[in-house]
Amino acid sequence: MRQDYFDCVTDEIYGLAAAVLIVASIEVAKLRALLNKPVPQFLGRISYSLYLIHAPIILAITPMLFR
């Protein structure tokens, strides 16, 4: 029971932190300027593609690492 409570609180803290980061990226000029640079823009464009292919790559490489 106690662990379930802490898991719930942890999830709420992560959600609140994500919301703060989103608002900060909109409202804070320096953070907005940083996120508009080429490297973060590039990582934002390819992040979903990396998300989709990382699991198959890990599953393919893992057996080779543990031979």
C-alpha positions, 0 to 999 in steps of 0.5 A: 500500500505504501509503495503504491502511494509513493508511485502515484506521488512520483508520477504526479511530480514527473507530470508537474515537472513536465508541465513546468518545462513546457511552460518555461520553454514558451515563456522564458526567452533564453530557454526558447532561444536555446531550443530554437538552435539547430541541434535541439531542432534536429534532435526534435525532428529525429526523436520519434524515429529514434524512439521507434527503432531503438528497441529492435536495435537493442534486441538485435545487439543484446545477443551478440554482446552476451555470447 
